[in-house]
Amino acid sequence: MKKIERIQTGLRLEKRLLKVLKGLAEHLDISVAELIEAMALHAFEGRAPFSAETIGKISQLKSVYDLDLTAEDSHRTSDSEGDT
């Protein structure tokens, strides 16, 4: 195994997206941080991070938490008024 150094960071994420990530991490029995690391590493290599089965679970979680955002929305969102 490769040795790595992790640091604590503060991430601001959309509320429903975080709920889906937490649910998926729980389903996969990993932490949200490990999930985000894996997603980033796969994306950096142009590889899909999830199997068809996992994508099905993500779809279920998106429905449960009313997450209607898509990849296109990542370039077209802004914080709610009053948030800093």
Beta strands, then each sheet from edge to edge (+ up, - down):
end
